[in-house]
Amino acid sequence: MTMAITVSVLGSGSRGNATFVKTDRVRLLIDAGLSRKEIERRLESIGEEPDGIDAVLITHEHSDHSGGLKILLKDLPIQAFLTCGTIHALQAYDYEMMDRSKLAQVAAGVPFTVGDLEILPFSVPHDAAEPVAFTMTCGGMKLTQLTDIGYMPDNVAERLSGSDVLILESNHDLEMLRVGPYPWVLKQRLMGRYGHLSNTAVGRFIREQYDGHAQHVVLAHLSSKNNHPAIAKFEASRALKDRGLTSTQLTLTSQDEATAPIRL
């Protein structure tokens, strides 16, 4: 049986983010915050071609999401899809960064197609120039990735509905962050409405806003200093159990290795 969508989170966290998505007709990355060498290594680790990328979607300009883009665009015949604000922000960092002919400008709320994937960017609250997250559909299956978001507004939660795979940020444990080593200004940023989603916020989303549709929920962008996989998993598992969603498969991402591919 042919799978509509295959997805593997190649790496997720403050040291670099990239997610691999494959259909019958296209192979793409959501974000390119890992080096080209590391992307190649992790693609090979899941049995994929090391240069097997047709396109890259960039959520926002922060280096842990865009740091590998320049080399990928230079070395591979690929196209990148970014918002206008993200393009301008990246060029402010490095004016000579990118060949404009390889950039496709996208806008929140306006769907576009890459191969057999229909992709919808949507706005998210985060401290970047024009950040978005992406949903994508193929063969009746829907994948959504949502990280780097300070809180969960209802209009964002609505975009997640109907997802068969939901990749969702579970960045920090509030108590670990409060007593942890970060400066207070950084703690305020992470906990703020334009920062990152806590384990507690994920639990609240599952209990109050989540439609319960996804076969797979993948927790991503876990902090190495202000979270622990066991805590993140416990919070989400308990919320899923409270909703009676005990058959949902819960996966945690790693900063250092790819997740096992999920095939729909």
TORTI-395214 format. One record per residue (C-alpha): residue number from 1; residue in one letter; x, y, z. Coordinates in steps of 0.5 Angstrom, whole numbers, plus 2048, in hexadecimal, padded with zeros to 3 digits. Example, Ala and Ser with C-alpha at 12.3 -4.5 7.8 and 13.67 -1.06 7.14 Angstrom:
2
{nr 1; rest a; xx 819; yy 7F7; zz 810} $
{nr 2; rest s; xx 81B; yy 7FE; zz 80E} $
//
This chain:
264
{nr 1; rest m; xx 800; yy 800; zz 800} $
{nr 2; rest t; xx 803; yy 807; zz 7FE} $
{nr 3; rest m; xx 803; yy 80C; zz 804} $
{nr 4; rest a; xx 801; yy 813; zz 803} $
{nr 5; rest i; xx 805; yy 816; zz 808} $
{nr 6; rest t; xx 80C; yy 814; zz 80B} $
{nr 7; rest v; xx 80F; yy 819; zz 811} $
{nr 8; rest s; xx 815; yy 818; zz 815} $
{nr 9; rest v; xx 817; yy 81E; zz 81A} $
{nr 10; rest l; xx 81F; yy 81E; zz 818} $
{nr 11; rest g; xx 820; yy 822; zz 81E} $
{nr 12; rest s; xx 81D; yy 827; zz 823} $
{nr 13; rest g; xx 81F; yy 82C; zz 828} $
{nr 14; rest s; xx 823; yy 832; zz 829} $
{nr 15; rest r; xx 829; yy 82F; zz 825} $
{nr 16; rest g; xx 825; yy 82E; zz 81F} $
{nr 17; rest n; xx 81F; yy 82C; zz 81C} $
{nr 18; rest a; xx 81D; yy 828; zz 815} $
{nr 19; rest t; xx 817; yy 824; zz 814} $
{nr 20; rest f; xx 817; yy 81F; zz 80E} $
{nr 21; rest v; xx 810; yy 81E; zz 80A} $
{nr 22; rest k; xx 810; yy 81A; zz 804} $
{nr 23; rest t; xx 80A; yy 818; zz 7FF} $
{nr 24; rest d; xx 80A; yy 814; zz 7F8} $
{nr 25; rest r; xx 80C; yy 81B; zz 7F5} $
{nr 26; rest v; xx 810; yy 81F; zz 7FA} $
{nr 27; rest r; xx 815; yy 81F; zz 7FF} $
{nr 28; rest l; xx 815; yy 825; zz 803} $
{nr 29; rest l; xx 818; yy 828; zz 80A} $
{nr 30; rest i; xx 814; yy 82C; zz 80F} $
{nr 31; rest d; xx 81A; yy 831; zz 811} $
{nr 32; rest a; xx 821; yy 830; zz 810} $
{nr 33; rest g; xx 825; yy 831; zz 817} $
{nr 34; rest l; xx 82A; yy 82C; zz 816} $
{nr 35; rest s; xx 830; yy 82C; zz 812} $
{nr 36; rest r; xx 830; yy 828; zz 80B} $
{nr 37; rest k; xx 834; yy 823; zz 80E} $
{nr 38; rest e; xx 830; yy 821; zz 814} $
{nr 39; rest i; xx 82A; yy 821; zz 80F} $
{nr 40; rest e; xx 82D; yy 81D; zz 80B} $
{nr 41; rest r; xx 82F; yy 818; zz 810} $
{nr 42; rest r; xx 828; yy 818; zz 813} $
{nr 43; rest l; xx 825; yy 817; zz 80D} $
{nr 44; rest e; xx 829; yy 811; zz 80C} $
{nr 45; rest s; xx 828; yy 80E; zz 813} $
{nr 46; rest i; xx 820; yy 80E; zz 811} $
{nr 47; rest g; xx 822; yy 80A; zz 80A} $
{nr 48; rest e; xx 821; yy 811; zz 806} $
{nr 49; rest e; xx 826; yy 814; zz 800} $
{nr 50; rest p; xx 82A; yy 819; zz 804} $
{nr 51; rest d; xx 829; yy 81E; zz 7FE} $
{nr 52; rest g; xx 822; yy 81C; zz 7FD} $
{nr 53; rest i; xx 81E; yy 823; zz 7FE} $
{nr 54; rest d; xx 81A; yy 827; zz 7F9} $
{nr 55; rest a; xx 818; yy 82C; zz 7FE} $
{nr 56; rest v; xx 819; yy 830; zz 805} $
{nr 57; rest l; xx 813; yy 833; zz 809} $
{nr 58; rest i; xx 816; yy 838; zz 80E} $
{nr 59; rest t; xx 812; yy 83A; zz 814} $
{nr 60; rest h; xx 816; yy 840; zz 816} $
{nr 61; rest e; xx 81D; yy 843; zz 816} $
{nr 62; rest h; xx 820; yy 841; zz 81C} $
{nr 63; rest s; xx 826; yy 83D; zz 81B} $
{nr 64; rest d; xx 824; yy 836; zz 81E} $
{nr 65; rest h; xx 81F; yy 836; zz 818} $
{nr 66; rest s; xx 822; yy 839; zz 813} $
{nr 67; rest g; xx 82A; yy 839; zz 814} $
{nr 68; rest g; xx 82B; yy 833; zz 80F} $
{nr 69; rest l; xx 827; yy 836; zz 809} $
{nr 70; rest k; xx 82C; yy 83A; zz 806} $
{nr 71; rest i; xx 831; yy 834; zz 804} $
{nr 72; rest l; xx 82B; yy 830; zz 802} $
{nr 73; rest l; xx 828; yy 835; zz 7FD} $
{nr 74; rest k; xx 830; yy 836; zz 7FB} $
{nr 75; rest d; xx 831; yy 82F; zz 7FA} $
{nr 76; rest l; xx 82A; yy 82C; zz 7F8} $
{nr 77; rest p; xx 825; yy 82D; zz 7F2} $
{nr 78; rest i; xx 820; yy 82F; zz 7F7} $
{nr 79; rest q; xx 81B; yy 834; zz 7F9} $
{nr 80; rest a; xx 819; yy 837; zz 800} $
{nr 81; rest f; xx 812; yy 83A; zz 802} $
{nr 82; rest l; xx 812; yy 840; zz 807} $
{nr 83; rest t; xx 80E; yy 846; zz 809} $
{nr 84; rest c; xx 810; yy 84D; zz 807} $
{nr 85; rest g; xx 812; yy 84F; zz 80E} $
{nr 86; rest t; xx 817; yy 848; zz 80E} $
{nr 87; rest i; xx 81A; yy 84A; zz 808} $
{nr 88; rest h; xx 81C; yy 851; zz 80A} $
{nr 89; rest a; xx 81E; yy 84F; zz 811} $
{nr 90; rest l; xx 823; yy 84A; zz 80E} $
{nr 91; rest q; xx 825; yy 84F; zz 809} $
{nr 92; rest a; xx 827; yy 854; zz 80F} $
{nr 93; rest y; xx 82B; yy 84E; zz 812} $
{nr 94; rest d; xx 82F; yy 84D; zz 80C} $
{nr 95; rest y; xx 82D; yy 851; zz 806} $
{nr 96; rest e; xx 831; yy 84C; zz 801} $
{nr 97; rest m; xx 82D; yy 846; zz 804} $
{nr 98; rest m; xx 829; yy 844; zz 7FF} $
{nr 99; rest d; xx 827; yy 843; zz 7F7} $
{nr 100; rest r; xx 821; yy 847; zz 7F7} $
{nr 101; rest s; xx 81F; yy 842; zz 7F1} $
{nr 102; rest k; xx 81E; yy 83D; zz 7F5} $
{nr 103; rest l; xx 81A; yy 840; zz 7FA} $
{nr 104; rest a; xx 812; yy 840; zz 7FA} $
{nr 105; rest q; xx 80E; yy 845; zz 7FE} $
{nr 106; rest v; xx 808; yy 842; zz 802} $
{nr 107; rest a; xx 803; yy 845; zz 806} $
{nr 108; rest a; xx 7FF; yy 843; zz 80C} $
{nr 109; rest g; xx 7F9; yy 840; zz 80B} $
{nr 110; rest v; xx 7FA; yy 83F; zz 803} $
{nr 111; rest p; xx 7FB; yy 838; zz 801} $
{nr 112; rest f; xx 800; yy 836; zz 7FC} $
{nr 113; rest t; xx 802; yy 82F; zz 7F9} $
{nr 114; rest v; xx 809; yy 82C; zz 7F8} $
{nr 115; rest g; xx 808; yy 825; zz 7F4} $
{nr 116; rest d; xx 802; yy 821; zz 7F7} $
{nr 117; rest l; xx 802; yy 825; zz 7FE} $
{nr 118; rest e; xx 7FD; yy 82B; zz 7FF} $
{nr 119; rest i; xx 801; yy 82F; zz 804} $
{nr 120; rest l; xx 7FE; yy 835; zz 809} $
{nr 121; rest p; xx 802; yy 839; zz 80D} $
{nr 122; rest f; xx 7FF; yy 83D; zz 813} $
{nr 123; rest s; xx 801; yy 842; zz 817} $
{nr 124; rest v; xx 803; yy 841; zz 81E} $
{nr 125; rest p; xx 805; yy 845; zz 825} $
{nr 126; rest h; xx 80D; yy 845; zz 825} $
{nr 127; rest d; xx 812; yy 84A; zz 826} $
{nr 128; rest a; xx 814; yy 84A; zz 81E} $
{nr 129; rest a; xx 813; yy 84E; zz 818} $
{nr 130; rest e; xx 80D; yy 84B; zz 815} $
{nr 131; rest p; xx 80D; yy 843; zz 818} $
{nr 132; rest v; xx 808; yy 83E; zz 815} $
{nr 133; rest a; xx 807; yy 837; zz 816} $
{nr 134; rest f; xx 805; yy 832; zz 811} $
{nr 135; rest t; xx 7FF; yy 82D; zz 810} $
{nr 136; rest m; xx 800; yy 828; zz 80A} $
{nr 137; rest t; xx 7FB; yy 823; zz 806} $
{nr 138; rest c; xx 7FC; yy 81E; zz 801} $
{nr 139; rest g; xx 7F8; yy 818; zz 800} $
{nr 140; rest g; xx 7F3; yy 81A; zz 805} $
{nr 141; rest m; xx 7F8; yy 81A; zz 80B} $
{nr 142; rest k; xx 7FA; yy 820; zz 80E} $
{nr 143; rest l; xx 800; yy 822; zz 812} $
{nr 144; rest t; xx 801; yy 828; zz 816} $
{nr 145; rest q; xx 808; yy 82A; zz 81A} $
{nr 146; rest l; xx 807; yy 830; zz 81F} $
{nr 147; rest t; xx 80D; yy 832; zz 823} $
{nr 148; rest d; xx 810; yy 839; zz 825} $
{nr 149; rest i; xx 809; yy 83B; zz 828} $
{nr 150; rest g; xx 808; yy 83F; zz 82E} $
{nr 151; rest y; xx 801; yy 83D; zz 830} $
{nr 152; rest m; xx 7FB; yy 83A; zz 82C} $
{nr 153; rest p; xx 7F6; yy 83F; zz 829} $
{nr 154; rest d; xx 7EF; yy 83B; zz 827} $
{nr 155; rest n; xx 7F1; yy 83D; zz 820} $
{nr 156; rest v; xx 7F7; yy 839; zz 820} $
{nr 157; rest a; xx 7F4; yy 833; zz 823} $
{nr 158; rest e; xx 7EF; yy 833; zz 81E} $
{nr 159; rest r; xx 7F4; yy 832; zz 819} $
{nr 160; rest l; xx 7F7; yy 82C; zz 81C} $
{nr 161; rest s; xx 7F0; yy 829; zz 81C} $
{nr 162; rest g; xx 7EF; yy 823; zz 817} $
{nr 163; rest s; xx 7F7; yy 821; zz 818} $
{nr 164; rest d; xx 7F9; yy 81A; zz 817} $
{nr 165; rest v; xx 800; yy 81C; zz 819} $
{nr 166; rest l; xx 801; yy 822; zz 81E} $
{nr 167; rest i; xx 808; yy 824; zz 820} $
{nr 168; rest l; xx 807; yy 828; zz 826} $
{nr 169; rest e; xx 80C; yy 82C; zz 82A} $
{nr 170; rest s; xx 80D; yy 82A; zz 831} $
{nr 171; rest n; xx 813; yy 82F; zz 833} $
{nr 172; rest h; xx 813; yy 82F; zz 83A} $
{nr 173; rest d; xx 811; yy 82D; zz 841} $
{nr 174; rest l; xx 80F; yy 834; zz 845} $
{nr 175; rest e; xx 812; yy 832; zz 84B} $
{nr 176; rest m; xx 819; yy 830; zz 848} $
{nr 177; rest l; xx 819; yy 836; zz 844} $
{nr 178; rest r; xx 818; yy 83A; zz 84A} $
{nr 179; rest v; xx 81D; yy 837; zz 84E} $
{nr 180; rest g; xx 822; yy 836; zz 848} $
{nr 181; rest p; xx 828; yy 839; zz 846} $
{nr 182; rest y; xx 826; yy 83E; zz 841} $
{nr 183; rest p; xx 826; yy 846; zz 843} $
{nr 184; rest w; xx 81F; yy 849; zz 845} $
{nr 185; rest v; xx 81E; yy 84D; zz 83E} $
{nr 186; rest l; xx 81F; yy 846; zz 83A} $
{nr 187; rest k; xx 81A; yy 843; zz 83F} $
{nr 188; rest q; xx 815; yy 848; zz 83E} $
{nr 189; rest r; xx 816; yy 848; zz 836} $
{nr 190; rest l; xx 815; yy 840; zz 836} $
{nr 191; rest m; xx 80F; yy 840; zz 83B} $
{nr 192; rest g; xx 80C; yy 846; zz 837} $
{nr 193; rest r; xx 806; yy 847; zz 832} $
{nr 194; rest y; xx 80B; yy 847; zz 82C} $
{nr 195; rest g; xx 810; yy 842; zz 82F} $
{nr 196; rest h; xx 80F; yy 83A; zz 830} $
{nr 197; rest l; xx 80A; yy 835; zz 832} $
{nr 198; rest s; xx 80A; yy 832; zz 838} $
{nr 199; rest n; xx 809; yy 82B; zz 83A} $
{nr 200; rest t; xx 803; yy 82E; zz 83E} $
{nr 201; rest a; xx 800; yy 831; zz 838} $
{nr 202; rest v; xx 800; yy 82B; zz 834} $
{nr 203; rest g; xx 7FC; yy 828; zz 839} $
{nr 204; rest r; xx 7F7; yy 82D; zz 83A} $
{nr 205; rest f; xx 7F7; yy 82D; zz 832} $
{nr 206; rest i; xx 7F6; yy 826; zz 832} $
{nr 207; rest r; xx 7F0; yy 826; zz 837} $
{nr 208; rest e; xx 7ED; yy 82D; zz 835} $
{nr 209; rest q; xx 7EE; yy 82E; zz 82D} $
{nr 210; rest y; xx 7F0; yy 828; zz 82A} $
{nr 211; rest d; xx 7EC; yy 824; zz 825} $
{nr 212; rest g; xx 7EF; yy 81D; zz 827} $
{nr 213; rest h; xx 7EF; yy 81B; zz 820} $
{nr 214; rest a; xx 7F7; yy 81A; zz 81F} $
{nr 215; rest q; xx 7F9; yy 812; zz 81F} $
{nr 216; rest h; xx 800; yy 815; zz 821} $
{nr 217; rest v; xx 802; yy 81B; zz 825} $
{nr 218; rest v; xx 809; yy 81D; zz 825} $
{nr 219; rest l; xx 80C; yy 821; zz 82B} $
{nr 220; rest a; xx 812; yy 826; zz 828} $
{nr 221; rest h; xx 817; yy 82B; zz 829} $
{nr 222; rest l; xx 818; yy 828; zz 831} $
{nr 223; rest s; xx 81D; yy 82D; zz 834} $
{nr 224; rest s; xx 823; yy 829; zz 837} $
{nr 225; rest k; xx 824; yy 82D; zz 83D} $
{nr 226; rest n; xx 81D; yy 82F; zz 83F} $
{nr 227; rest n; xx 819; yy 829; zz 83D} $
{nr 228; rest h; xx 81A; yy 821; zz 83E} $
{nr 229; rest p; xx 817; yy 81C; zz 839} $
{nr 230; rest a; xx 814; yy 818; zz 83E} $
{nr 231; rest i; xx 810; yy 81E; zz 841} $
{nr 232; rest a; xx 80E; yy 821; zz 83A} $
{nr 233; rest k; xx 80B; yy 81A; zz 838} $
{nr 234; rest f; xx 808; yy 819; zz 83F} $
{nr 235; rest e; xx 804; yy 820; zz 83E} $
{nr 236; rest a; xx 801; yy 81E; zz 837} $
{nr 237; rest s; xx 800; yy 817; zz 839} $
{nr 238; rest r; xx 7FC; yy 819; zz 83F} $
{nr 239; rest a; xx 7F8; yy 81E; zz 83B} $
{nr 240; rest l; xx 7F6; yy 819; zz 835} $
{nr 241; rest k; xx 7F4; yy 814; zz 83B} $
{nr 242; rest d; xx 7EF; yy 819; zz 83E} $
{nr 243; rest r; xx 7EC; yy 81A; zz 837} $
{nr 244; rest g; xx 7EC; yy 813; zz 836} $
{nr 245; rest l; xx 7F1; yy 813; zz 830} $
{nr 246; rest t; xx 7F5; yy 80D; zz 832} $
{nr 247; rest s; xx 7F6; yy 80A; zz 82B} $
{nr 248; rest t; xx 7FA; yy 810; zz 829} $
{nr 249; rest q; xx 801; yy 80F; zz 828} $
{nr 250; rest l; xx 805; yy 814; zz 82B} $
{nr 251; rest t; xx 80D; yy 815; zz 829} $
{nr 252; rest l; xx 812; yy 819; zz 82B} $
{nr 253; rest t; xx 817; yy 81C; zz 827} $
{nr 254; rest s; xx 81F; yy 81D; zz 828} $
{nr 255; rest q; xx 824; yy 822; zz 827} $
{nr 256; rest d; xx 829; yy 81D; zz 825} $
{nr 257; rest e; xx 825; yy 818; zz 821} $
{nr 258; rest a; xx 820; yy 817; zz 81C} $
{nr 259; rest t; xx 819; yy 814; zz 81E} $
{nr 260; rest a; xx 817; yy 80E; zz 81B} $
{nr 261; rest p; xx 813; yy 80F; zz 815} $
{nr 262; rest i; xx 80B; yy 810; zz 816} $
{nr 263; rest r; xx 808; yy 80D; zz 80F} $
{nr 264; rest l; xx 800; yy 80F; zz 80E} $
//
